[in-house]
Amino acid sequence: MINSTSTQARATARFVRGSASKVRRVLTQIRGRSYRDALIMLEFMPYRSTGMVTKVLRSAVANAEHNLSLDPATLMITQATADMGPSMRRYRPRAQGRAYQIKKQTCHISIAVAPQDT
């Protein structure tokens, strides 16, 4: 269930180094969970992208606490998305004077939290 946008608090991290597909596999596991459960899950996941997702989640909860005066204990994650950002292009020298292109991907992470309806 999606709450009205007036009671949602959002946070976004843009141009994060890492592919969007690897961040999405973390976000799908925490989407719809409470803030406390999501933090516990993120702490024990073996993925590199959990550090930045945790940072964005804490920022969204801080926005809800300070801007909307919501209690962090009642918040749950209503939206969590990772969109592709621009790719940085680097080149690696190869045999016989050739150069292979390496794409270092970036992504934009956005998380929205809202109070639970219980």
N, CA, C and O atoms as a Tinker XYZ file with bonds, in Angstrom:
   472  protein
     1  N      0.844000   -1.167000    0.000000    73     2
     2  CA     0.000000    0.000000    0.000000    64     1     3
     3  C      0.897000    1.241000    0.000000    63     2     4     5
     4  O      1.826000    1.340000    0.802000    81     3
     5  N      0.621000    2.165000   -0.884000    73     3     6
     6  CA     1.399000    3.392000   -0.976000    64     5     7
     7  C      0.648000    4.508000   -0.272000    63     6     8     9
     8  O     -0.518000    4.771000   -0.565000    81     7
     9  N      1.326000    5.156000    0.655000    73     7    10
    10  CA     0.711000    6.251000    1.397000    64     9    11
    11  C      0.736000    7.516000    0.557000    63    10    12    13
    12  O      1.382000    7.561000   -0.491000    81    11
    13  N      0.037000    8.536000    1.013000    73    11    14
    14  CA     0.042000    9.796000    0.289000    64    13    15
    15  C      1.435000   10.406000    0.335000    63    14    16    17
    16  O      2.197000   10.172000    1.273000    81    15
    17  N      1.758000   11.186000   -0.683000    73    15    18
    18  CA     3.098000   11.734000   -0.791000    64    17    19
    19  C      3.383000   12.802000    0.256000    63    18    20    21
    20  O      4.544000   13.145000    0.478000    81    19
    21  N      2.349000   13.334000    0.906000    73    19    22
    22  CA     2.586000   14.366000    1.907000    64    21    23
    23  C      3.244000   13.811000    3.161000    63    22    24    25
    24  O      3.940000   14.546000    3.861000    81    23
    25  N      3.043000   12.532000    3.460000    73    23    26
    26  CA     3.665000   11.946000    4.639000    64    25    27
    27  C      4.881000   11.114000    4.306000    63    26    28    29
    28  O      5.409000   10.422000    5.176000    81    27
    29  N      5.336000   11.163000    3.076000    73    27    30
    30  CA     6.538000   10.428000    2.688000    64    29    31
    31  C      7.759000   11.317000    2.781000    63    30    32    33
    32  O      7.705000   12.507000    2.470000    81    31
    33  N      8.858000   10.726000    3.212000    73    31    34
    34  CA    10.141000   11.423000    3.206000    64    33    35
    35  C     11.055000   10.673000    2.251000    63    34    36    37
    36  O     11.076000    9.442000    2.239000    81    35
    37  N     11.809000   11.416000    1.452000    73    35    38
    38  CA    12.646000   10.811000    0.425000    64    37    39
    39  C     14.106000   11.186000    0.630000    63    38    40    41
    40  O     14.433000   12.197000    1.251000    81    39
    41  N     14.967000   10.339000    0.090000    73    39    42
    42  CA    16.399000   10.647000    0.027000    64    41    43
    43  C     16.948000   10.027000   -1.246000    63    42    44    45
    44  O     16.518000    8.951000   -1.661000    81    43
    45  N     17.895000   10.708000   -1.856000    73    43    46
    46  CA    18.466000   10.253000   -3.122000    64    45    47
    47  C     19.976000   10.397000   -3.087000    63    46    48    49
    48  O     20.504000   11.390000   -2.587000    81    47
    49  N     20.658000    9.413000   -3.613000    73    47    50
    50  CA    22.106000    9.487000   -3.830000    64    49    51
    51  C     22.324000    9.338000   -5.327000    63    50    52    53
    52  O     21.897000    8.353000   -5.929000    81    51
    53  N     22.987000   10.314000   -5.923000    73    51    54
    54  CA    23.180000   10.296000   -7.373000    64    53    55
    55  C     24.641000   10.038000   -7.696000    63    54    56    57
    56  O     25.540000   10.372000   -6.925000    81    55
    57  N     24.849000    9.441000   -8.843000    73    55    58
    58  CA    26.183000    9.149000   -9.384000    64    57    59
    59  C     26.995000    8.254000   -8.446000    63    58    60    61
    60  O     28.181000    8.493000   -8.216000    81    59
    61  N     26.346000    7.226000   -7.911000    73    59    62
    62  CA    27.008000    6.261000   -7.039000    64    61    63
    63  C     27.739000    5.248000   -7.905000    63    62    64    65
    64  O     27.164000    4.706000   -8.849000    81    63
    65  N     29.005000    4.988000   -7.589000    73    63    66
    66  CA    29.760000    4.012000   -8.360000    64    65    67
    67  C     29.241000    2.611000   -8.070000    63    66    68    69
    68  O     29.204000    2.181000   -6.917000    81    67
    69  N     28.845000    1.909000   -9.107000    73    67    70
    70  CA    28.301000    0.572000   -8.996000    64    69    71
    71  C     27.129000    0.430000   -9.950000    63    70    72    73
    72  O     26.460000    1.412000  -10.273000    81    71
    73  N     26.886000   -0.769000  -10.392000    73    71    74
    74  CA    25.830000   -0.957000  -11.384000    64    73    75
    75  C     24.459000   -0.967000  -10.716000    63    74    76    77
    76  O     24.316000   -1.377000   -9.564000    81    75
    77  N     23.474000   -0.517000  -11.445000    73    75    78
    78  CA    22.111000   -0.428000  -10.930000    64    77    79
    79  C     21.546000   -1.818000  -10.638000    63    78    80    81
    80  O     20.781000   -1.982000   -9.688000    81    79
    81  N     21.908000   -2.808000  -11.431000    73    79    82
    82  CA    21.365000   -4.151000  -11.217000    64    81    83
    83  C     21.865000   -4.752000   -9.904000    63    82    84    85
    84  O     21.133000   -5.497000   -9.253000    81    83
    85  N     23.091000   -4.444000   -9.509000    73    83    86
    86  CA    23.615000   -4.975000   -8.250000    64    85    87
    87  C     23.022000   -4.250000   -7.045000    63    86    88    89
    88  O     22.898000   -4.833000   -5.968000    81    87
    89  N     22.660000   -2.993000   -7.222000    73    87    90
    90  CA    22.003000   -2.259000   -6.138000    64    89    91
    91  C     20.553000   -2.708000   -6.025000    63    90    92    93
    92  O     20.016000   -2.782000   -4.919000    81    91
    93  N     19.910000   -3.008000   -7.151000    73    91    94
    94  CA    18.504000   -3.438000   -7.139000    64    93    95
    95  C     18.305000   -4.722000   -6.360000    63    94    96    97
    96  O     17.277000   -4.882000   -5.701000    81    95
    97  N     19.273000   -5.660000   -6.416000    73    95    98
    98  CA    19.095000   -6.920000   -5.692000    64    97    99
    99  C     19.089000   -6.702000   -4.182000    63    98   100   101
   100  O     18.527000   -7.509000   -3.442000    81    99
   101  N     19.709000   -5.618000   -3.720000    73    99   102
   102  CA    19.645000   -5.265000   -2.298000    64   101   103
   103  C     18.327000   -4.569000   -1.991000    63   102   104   105
   104  O     17.689000   -4.859000   -0.979000    81   103
   105  N     17.917000   -3.651000   -2.860000    73   103   106
   106  CA    16.702000   -2.872000   -2.612000    64   105   107
   107  C     15.448000   -3.736000   -2.630000    63   106   108   109
   108  O     14.509000   -3.469000   -1.879000    81   107
   109  N     15.415000   -4.769000   -3.474000    73   107   110
   110  CA    14.226000   -5.627000   -3.515000    64   109   111
   111  C     14.038000   -6.399000   -2.211000    63   110   112   113
   112  O     12.916000   -6.765000   -1.860000    81   111
   113  N     15.123000   -6.643000   -1.500000    73   111   114
   114  CA    15.002000   -7.379000   -0.241000    64   113   115
   115  C     14.535000   -6.509000    0.912000    63   114   116   117
   116  O     13.963000   -7.021000    1.874000    81   115
   117  N     14.768000   -5.180000    0.836000    73   115   118
   118  CA    14.361000   -4.323000    1.955000    64   117   119
   119  C     13.072000   -3.558000    1.666000    63   118   120   121
   120  O     12.499000   -2.966000    2.580000    81   119
   121  N     12.607000   -3.554000    0.430000    73   119   122
   122  CA    11.390000   -2.817000    0.076000    64   121   123
   123  C     10.190000   -3.401000    0.825000    63   122   124   125
   124  O      9.980000   -4.614000    0.818000    81   123
   125  N      9.401000   -2.529000    1.474000    73   123   126
   126  CA     8.222000   -2.965000    2.214000    64   125   127
   127  C      8.492000   -3.354000    3.650000    63   126   128   129
   128  O      7.559000   -3.706000    4.371000    81   127
   129  N      9.720000   -3.304000    4.083000    73   127   130
   130  CA    10.062000   -3.681000    5.461000    64   129   131
   131  C     10.139000   -2.441000    6.352000    63   130   132   133
   132  O     10.197000   -1.309000    5.871000    81   131
   133  N     10.139000   -2.682000    7.645000    73   131   134
   134  CA    10.279000   -1.571000    8.583000    64   133   135
   135  C     11.728000   -1.097000    8.592000    63   134   136   137
   136  O     12.630000   -1.805000    8.145000    81   135
   137  N     11.931000    0.095000    9.102000    73   135   138
   138  CA    13.264000    0.694000    9.133000    64   137   139
   139  C     14.227000   -0.167000    9.949000    63   138   140   141
   140  O     15.364000   -0.396000    9.534000    81   139
   141  N     13.778000   -0.637000   11.091000    73   139   142
   142  CA    14.634000   -1.446000   11.959000    64   141   143
   143  C     15.020000   -2.778000   11.287000    63   142   144   145
   144  O     16.184000   -3.176000   11.328000    81   143
   145  N     14.049000   -3.460000   10.673000    73   143   146
   146  CA    14.333000   -4.721000    9.994000    64   145   147
   147  C     15.288000   -4.515000    8.820000    63   146   148   149
   148  O     16.183000   -5.326000    8.586000    81   147
   149  N     15.087000   -3.420000    8.085000    73   147   150
   150  CA    15.938000   -3.147000    6.927000    64   149   151
   151  C     17.382000   -2.901000    7.351000    63   150   152   153
   152  O     18.308000   -3.369000    6.689000    81   151
   153  N     17.583000   -2.171000    8.447000    73   151   154
   154  CA    18.948000   -1.921000    8.920000    64   153   155
   155  C     19.645000   -3.211000    9.329000    63   154   156   157
   156  O     20.827000   -3.404000    9.044000    81   155
   157  N     18.913000   -4.086000    9.992000    73   155   158
   158  CA    19.498000   -5.366000   10.415000    64   157   159
   159  C     19.860000   -6.205000    9.192000    63   158   160   161
   160  O     20.930000   -6.813000    9.143000    81   159
   161  N     18.963000   -6.234000    8.208000    73   159   162
   162  CA    19.239000   -7.004000    6.992000    64   161   163
   163  C     20.448000   -6.447000    6.247000    63   162   164   165
   164  O     21.299000   -7.207000    5.785000    81   163
   165  N     20.525000   -5.131000    6.129000    73   163   166
   166  CA    21.629000   -4.513000    5.398000    64   165   167
   167  C     22.972000   -4.762000    6.071000    63   166   168   169
   168  O     24.001000   -4.870000    5.403000    81   167
   169  N     22.956000   -4.853000    7.394000    73   167   170
   170  CA    24.210000   -5.053000    8.118000    64   169   171
   171  C     24.831000   -6.415000    7.815000    63   170   172   173
   172  O     26.053000   -6.557000    7.821000    81   171
   173  N     23.992000   -7.415000    7.550000    73   171   174
   174  CA    24.506000   -8.771000    7.374000    64   173   175
   175  C     24.489000   -9.265000    5.934000    63   174   176   177
   176  O     24.812000  -10.426000    5.684000    81   175
   177  N     24.120000   -8.412000    4.981000    73   175   178
   178  CA    24.173000   -8.817000    3.575000    64   177   179
   179  C     25.617000   -8.773000    3.082000    63   178   180   181
   180  O     26.375000   -7.892000    3.489000    81   179
   181  N     26.011000   -9.698000    2.220000    73   179   182
   182  CA    27.404000   -9.767000    1.785000    64   181   183
   183  C     27.749000   -8.896000    0.572000    63   182   184   185
   184  O     28.771000   -9.133000   -0.073000    81   183
   185  N     26.929000   -7.904000    0.249000    73   183   186
   186  CA    27.144000   -7.126000   -0.965000    64   185   187
   187  C     27.818000   -5.791000   -0.665000    63   186   188   189
   188  O     27.638000   -5.224000    0.412000    81   187
   189  N     28.594000   -5.295000   -1.625000    73   187   190
   190  CA    29.322000   -4.045000   -1.476000    64   189   191
   191  C     28.384000   -2.838000   -1.484000    63   190   192   193
   192  O     28.669000   -1.827000   -0.843000    81   191
   193  N     27.283000   -2.940000   -2.198000    73   191   194
   194  CA    26.372000   -1.813000   -2.346000    64   193   195
   195  C     25.540000   -1.537000   -1.091000    63   194   196   197
   196  O     24.846000   -0.522000   -1.036000    81   195
   197  N     25.591000   -2.405000   -0.093000    73   195   198
   198  CA    24.784000   -2.191000    1.106000    64   197   199
   199  C     25.233000   -0.956000    1.883000    63   198   200   201
   200  O     24.426000   -0.349000    2.588000    81   199
   201  N     26.495000   -0.576000    1.769000    73   199   202
   202  CA    26.985000    0.612000    2.473000    64   201   203
   203  C     26.291000    1.871000    2.010000    63   202   204   205
   204  O     25.844000    2.672000    2.832000    81   203
   205  N     26.193000    2.057000    0.703000    73   203   206
   206  CA    25.549000    3.255000    0.181000    64   205   207
   207  C     24.039000    3.204000    0.377000    63   206   208   209
   208  O     23.419000    4.240000    0.620000    81   207
   209  N     23.433000    2.022000    0.275000    73   207   210
   210  CA    21.983000    1.897000    0.503000    64   209   211
   211  C     21.661000    2.243000    1.958000    63   210   212   213
   212  O     20.655000    2.898000    2.228000    81   211
   213  N     22.503000    1.809000    2.892000    73   211   214
   214  CA    22.307000    2.144000    4.299000    64   213   215
   215  C     22.386000    3.646000    4.513000    63   214   216   217
   216  O     21.597000    4.216000    5.267000    81   215
   217  N     23.338000    4.282000    3.848000    73   215   218
   218  CA    23.506000    5.725000    3.980000    64   217   219
   219  C     22.275000    6.484000    3.473000    63   218   220   221
   220  O     21.831000    7.445000    4.101000    81   219
   221  N     21.730000    6.051000    2.342000    73   219   222
   222  CA    20.538000    6.702000    1.790000    64   221   223
   223  C     19.325000    6.446000    2.679000    63   222   224   225
   224  O     18.506000    7.342000    2.885000    81   223
   225  N     19.207000    5.233000    3.206000    73   223   226
   226  CA    18.086000    4.910000    4.092000    64   225   227
   227  C     18.125000    5.757000    5.360000    63   226   228   229
   228  O     17.095000    6.281000    5.785000    81   227
   229  N     19.292000    5.895000    5.962000    73   227   230
   230  CA    19.418000    6.726000    7.159000    64   229   231
   231  C     19.086000    8.186000    6.855000    63   230   232   233
   232  O     18.503000    8.879000    7.688000    81   231
   233  N     19.459000    8.653000    5.660000    73   231   234
   234  CA    19.151000   10.022000    5.266000    64   233   235
   235  C     17.643000   10.221000    5.103000    63   234   236   237
   236  O     17.106000   11.251000    5.511000    81   235
   237  N     16.963000    9.244000    4.510000    73   235   238
   238  CA    15.512000    9.340000    4.340000    64   237   239
   239  C     14.805000    9.374000    5.697000    63   238   240   241
   240  O     13.850000   10.128000    5.882000    81   239
   241  N     15.268000    8.567000    6.632000    73   239   242
   242  CA    14.666000    8.539000    7.966000    64   241   243
   243  C     14.951000    9.847000    8.706000    63   242   244   245
   244  O     14.090000   10.348000    9.428000    81   243
   245  N     16.151000   10.403000    8.532000    73   243   246
   246  CA    16.472000   11.686000    9.152000    64   245   247
   247  C     15.600000   12.795000    8.571000    63   246   248   249
   248  O     15.174000   13.693000    9.297000    81   247
   249  N     15.332000   12.740000    7.263000    73   247   250
   250  CA    14.433000   13.708000    6.644000    64   249   251
   251  C     13.021000   13.594000    7.230000    63   250   252   253
   252  O     12.368000   14.603000    7.495000    81   251
   253  N     12.562000   12.359000    7.428000    73   251   254
   254  CA    11.226000   12.149000    8.000000    64   253   255
   255  C     11.163000   12.656000    9.431000    63   254   256   257
   256  O     10.157000   13.229000    9.850000    81   255
   257  N     12.237000   12.445000   10.179000    73   255   258
   258  CA    12.258000   12.841000   11.580000    64   257   259
   259  C     12.309000   14.362000   11.736000    63   258   260   261
   260  O     11.604000   14.921000   12.576000    81   259
   261  N     13.129000   15.026000   10.941000    73   259   262
   262  CA    13.321000   16.457000   11.124000    64   261   263
   263  C     12.331000   17.311000   10.342000    63   262   264   265
   264  O     11.882000   18.345000   10.836000    81   263
   265  N     11.987000   16.892000    9.129000    73   263   266
   266  CA    11.106000   17.713000    8.300000    64   265   267
   267  C      9.624000   17.449000    8.557000    63   266   268   269
   268  O      8.806000   18.366000    8.488000    81   267
   269  N      9.275000   16.180000    8.857000    73   267   270
   270  CA     7.861000   15.822000    9.025000    64   269   271
   271  C      7.506000   15.442000   10.459000    63   270   272   273
   272  O      6.345000   15.144000   10.743000    81   271
   273  N      8.485000   15.446000   11.372000    73   271   274
   274  CA     8.291000   15.106000   12.793000    64   273   275
   275  C      7.685000   13.713000   12.969000    63   274   276   277
   276  O      6.762000   13.528000   13.762000    81   275
   277  N      8.204000   12.744000   12.231000    73   275   278
   278  CA     7.734000   11.364000   12.343000    64   277   279
   279  C      8.675000   10.568000   13.239000    63   278   280   281
   280  O      9.863000   10.874000   13.339000    81   279
   281  N      8.127000    9.544000   13.889000    73   279   282
   282  CA     8.925000    8.684000   14.759000    64   281   283
   283  C      9.628000    7.623000   13.912000    63   282   284   285
   284  O      8.962000    6.911000   13.161000    81   283
   285  N     10.954000    7.498000   14.012000    73   283   286
   286  CA    11.675000    6.500000   13.194000    64   285   287
   287  C     11.241000    5.058000   13.456000    63   286   288   289
   288  O     11.366000    4.212000   12.571000    81   287
   289  N     10.736000    4.764000   14.646000    73   287   290
   290  CA    10.325000    3.398000   14.967000    64   289   291
   291  C      9.092000    2.966000   14.185000    63   290   292   293
   292  O      8.849000    1.768000   14.038000    81   291
   293  N      8.305000    3.920000   13.678000    73   291   294
   294  CA     7.077000    3.573000   12.960000    64   293   295
   295  C      7.233000    3.599000   11.448000    63   294   296   297
   296  O      6.270000    3.344000   10.725000    81   295
   297  N      8.435000    3.903000   10.956000    73   295   298
   298  CA     8.619000    4.081000    9.516000    64   297   299
   299  C      8.854000    2.760000    8.798000    63   298   300   301
   300  O      9.478000    1.844000    9.334000    81   299
   301  N      8.338000    2.681000    7.573000    73   299   302
   302  CA     8.623000    1.541000    6.708000    64   301   303
   303  C      8.989000    2.058000    5.322000    63   302   304   305
   304  O      8.630000    3.174000    4.945000    81   303
   305  N      9.700000    1.242000    4.582000    73   303   306
   306  CA    10.187000    1.636000    3.261000    64   305   307
   307  C      9.078000    1.407000    2.250000    63   306   308   309
   308  O      8.660000    0.271000    2.029000    81   307
   309  N      8.597000    2.488000    1.633000    73   307   310
   310  CA     7.504000    2.370000    0.672000    64   309   311
   311  C      8.013000    2.282000   -0.758000    63   310   312   313
   312  O      7.428000    1.577000   -1.580000    81   311
   313  N      9.087000    2.985000   -1.063000    73   311   314
   314  CA     9.662000    2.946000   -2.410000    64   313   315
   315  C     11.169000    2.854000   -2.299000    63   314   316   317
   316  O     11.776000    3.501000   -1.446000    81   315
   317  N     11.772000    2.050000   -3.161000    73   315   318
   318  CA    13.227000    1.936000   -3.229000    64   317   319
   319  C     13.586000    1.594000   -4.669000    63   318   320   321
   320  O     13.238000    0.523000   -5.166000    81   319
   321  N     14.283000    2.509000   -5.335000    73   319   322
   322  CA    14.632000    2.293000   -6.738000    64   321   323
   323  C     16.098000    2.591000   -6.980000    63   322   324   325
   324  O     16.725000    3.356000   -6.247000    81   323
   325  N     16.629000    1.976000   -8.018000    73   323   326
   326  CA    17.984000    2.245000   -8.486000    64   325   327
   327  C     17.922000    2.389000   -9.999000    63   326   328   329
   328  O     17.589000    1.439000  -10.706000    81   327
   329  N     18.240000    3.566000  -10.487000    73   327   330
   330  CA    18.228000    3.849000  -11.917000    64   329   331
   331  C     19.654000    4.003000  -12.417000    63   330   332   333
   332  O     20.561000    4.353000  -11.661000    81   331
   333  N     19.834000    3.735000  -13.697000    73   331   334
   334  CA    21.169000    3.849000  -14.274000    64   333   335
   335  C     21.605000    5.299000  -14.370000    63   334   336   337
   336  O     20.807000    6.179000  -14.691000    81   335
   337  N     22.869000    5.539000  -14.092000    73   335   338
   338  CA    23.477000    6.844000  -14.279000    64   337   339
   339  C     24.414000    6.784000  -15.468000    63   338   340   341
   340  O     24.447000    5.775000  -16.173000    81   339
   341  N     25.170000    7.829000  -15.704000    73   339   342
   342  CA    26.115000    7.814000  -16.821000    64   341   343
   343  C     27.285000    6.877000  -16.545000    63   342   344   345
   344  O     27.692000    6.700000  -15.396000    81   343
   345  N     27.814000    6.285000  -17.593000    73   343   346
   346  CA    28.966000    5.402000  -17.473000    64   345   347
   347  C     30.247000    6.180000  -17.751000    63   346   348   349
   348  O     30.336000    6.938000  -18.717000    81   347
   349  N     31.232000    5.976000  -16.887000    73   347   350
   350  CA    32.542000    6.566000  -17.135000    64   349   351
   351  C     33.292000    5.648000  -18.083000    63   350   352   353
   352  O     33.300000    4.433000  -17.883000    81   351
   353  N     33.915000    6.197000  -19.101000    73   351   354
   354  CA    34.624000    5.376000  -20.081000    64   353   355
   355  C     36.116000    5.448000  -19.827000    63   354   356   357
   356  O     36.698000    6.530000  -19.762000    81   355
   357  N     36.726000    4.283000  -19.685000    73   355   358
   358  CA    38.163000    4.171000  -19.497000    64   357   359
   359  C     38.689000    3.209000  -20.545000    63   358   360   361
   360  O     37.929000    2.408000  -21.088000    81   359
   361  N     39.966000    3.276000  -20.834000    73   359   362
   362  CA    40.549000    2.431000  -21.870000    64   361   363
   363  C     41.708000    1.635000  -21.312000    63   362   364   365
   364  O     42.504000    2.135000  -20.516000    81   363
   365  N     41.792000    0.370000  -21.748000    73   363   366
   366  CA    42.854000   -0.526000  -21.324000    64   365   367
   367  C     43.652000   -0.929000  -22.560000    63   366   368   369
   368  O     43.076000   -1.361000  -23.559000    81   367
   369  N     44.963000   -0.790000  -22.494000    73   367   370
   370  CA    45.765000   -1.206000  -23.654000    64   369   371
   371  C     45.727000   -2.724000  -23.835000    63   370   372   373
   372  O     45.770000   -3.486000  -22.870000    81   371
   373  N     45.647000   -3.135000  -25.094000    73   371   374
   374  CA    45.623000   -4.556000  -25.421000    64   373   375
   375  C     46.729000   -4.851000  -26.431000    63   374   376   377
   376  O     47.523000   -3.975000  -26.770000    81   375
   377  N     46.769000   -6.053000  -26.888000    73   375   378
   378  CA    47.844000   -6.493000  -27.775000    64   377   379
   379  C     47.782000   -5.785000  -29.122000    63   378   380   381
   380  O     46.705000   -5.427000  -29.599000    81   379
   381  N     48.940000   -5.588000  -29.725000    73   379   382
   382  CA    49.121000   -5.035000  -31.066000    64   381   383
   383  C     48.547000   -3.620000  -31.188000    63   382   384   385
   384  O     47.989000   -3.258000  -32.223000    81   383
   385  N     48.689000   -2.826000  -30.125000    73   383   386
   386  CA    48.313000   -1.430000  -30.187000    64   385   387
   387  C     46.830000   -1.136000  -30.072000    63   386   388   389
   388  O     46.412000    0.006000  -30.264000    81   387
   389  N     46.040000   -2.126000  -29.769000    73   387   390
   390  CA    44.603000   -1.894000  -29.638000    64   389   391
   391  C     44.264000   -1.357000  -28.248000    63   390   392   393
   392  O     45.067000   -1.445000  -27.318000    81   391
   393  N     43.072000   -0.807000  -28.128000    73   391   394
   394  CA    42.580000   -0.331000  -26.839000    64   393   395
   395  C     41.155000   -0.837000  -26.654000    63   394   396   397
   396  O     40.311000   -0.685000  -27.538000    81   395
   397  N     40.898000   -1.436000  -25.504000    73   395   398
   398  CA    39.567000   -1.905000  -25.177000    64   397   399
   399  C     38.915000   -0.913000  -24.227000    63   398   400   401
   400  O     39.549000   -0.406000  -23.302000    81   399
   401  N     37.636000   -0.646000  -24.472000    73   399   402
   402  CA    36.903000    0.280000  -23.636000    64   401   403
   403  C     36.358000   -0.435000  -22.403000    63   402   404   405
   404  O     35.819000   -1.538000  -22.492000    81   403
   405  N     36.510000    0.209000  -21.266000    73   403   406
   406  CA    35.947000   -0.285000  -20.012000    64   405   407
   407  C     34.915000    0.723000  -19.556000    63   406   408   409
   408  O     35.204000    1.917000  -19.480000    81   407
   409  N     33.704000    0.253000  -19.249000    73   407   410
   410  CA    32.646000    1.146000  -18.779000    64   409   411
   411  C     32.497000    0.971000  -17.276000    63   410   412   413
   412  O     32.172000   -0.115000  -16.796000    81   411
   413  N     32.736000    2.041000  -16.544000    73   411   414
   414  CA    32.558000    2.029000  -15.095000    64   413   415
   415  C     31.188000    2.649000  -14.824000    63   414   416   417
   416  O     30.991000    3.852000  -14.992000    81   415
   417  N     30.250000    1.808000  -14.403000    73   415   418
   418  CA    28.859000    2.230000  -14.302000    64   417   419
   419  C     28.579000    3.004000  -13.015000    63   418   420   421
   420  O     29.225000    2.807000  -11.986000    81   419
   421  N     27.591000    3.890000  -13.117000    73   419   422
   422  CA    27.080000    4.609000  -11.954000    64   421   423
   423  C     25.570000    4.423000  -11.889000    63   422   424   425
   424  O     24.943000    4.009000  -12.863000    81   423
   425  N     24.992000    4.733000  -10.727000    73   423   426
   426  CA    23.548000    4.617000  -10.584000    64   425   427
   427  C     23.034000    5.688000   -9.634000    63   426   428   429
   428  O     23.800000    6.308000   -8.896000    81   427
   429  N     21.726000    5.893000   -9.667000    73   427   430
   430  CA    21.040000    6.828000   -8.784000    64   429   431
   431  C     20.125000    6.010000   -7.870000    63   430   432   433
   432  O     19.246000    5.295000   -8.351000    81   431
   433  N     20.329000    6.112000   -6.558000    73   431   434
   434  CA    19.531000    5.364000   -5.579000    64   433   435
   435  C     18.546000    6.330000   -4.927000    63   434   436   437
   436  O     18.941000    7.402000   -4.468000    81   435
   437  N     17.268000    5.957000   -4.884000    73   435   438
   438  CA    16.282000    6.776000   -4.177000    64   437   439
   439  C     15.411000    5.880000   -3.300000    63   438   440   441
   440  O     14.971000    4.809000   -3.719000    81   439
   441  N     15.174000    6.343000   -2.078000    73   439   442
   442  CA    14.394000    5.598000   -1.095000    64   441   443
   443  C     13.366000    6.545000   -0.477000    63   442   444   445
   444  O     13.683000    7.690000   -0.155000    81   443
   445  N     12.132000    6.061000   -0.315000    73   443   446
   446  CA    11.066000    6.825000    0.343000    64   445   447
   447  C     10.546000    6.020000    1.522000    63   446   448   449
   448  O     10.331000    4.812000    1.418000    81   447
   449  N     10.345000    6.704000    2.650000    73   447   450
   450  CA     9.809000    6.059000    3.842000    64   449   451
   451  C      8.534000    6.782000    4.268000    63   450   452   453
   452  O      8.371000    7.979000    4.033000    81   451
   453  N      7.636000    6.028000    4.898000    73   451   454
   454  CA     6.374000    6.583000    5.381000    64   453   455
   455  C      5.965000    5.800000    6.628000    63   454   456   457
   456  O      6.416000    4.672000    6.826000    81   455
   457  N      5.119000    6.387000    7.463000    73   455   458
   458  CA     4.675000    5.665000    8.671000    64   457   459
   459  C      3.792000    4.477000    8.323000    63   458   460   461
   460  O      3.061000    4.497000    7.333000    81   459
   461  N      3.869000    3.433000    9.158000    73   459   462
   462  CA     3.056000    2.235000    8.946000    64   461   463
   463  C      1.597000    2.529000    9.299000    63   462   464   465
   464  O      1.302000    3.353000   10.165000    81   463
   465  N      0.705000    1.841000    8.610000    73   463   466
   466  CA    -0.721000    1.963000    8.906000    64   465   467
   467  C     -1.174000    0.771000    9.723000    63   466   468   469
   468  O     -1.771000   -0.163000    9.189000    81   467
   469  N     -0.891000    0.799000   11.026000    73   467   470
   470  CA    -1.313000   -0.311000   11.897000    64   469   471
   471  C     -2.086000    0.186000   13.081000    63   470   472
   472  O     -2.517000   -0.609000   13.916000    81   471
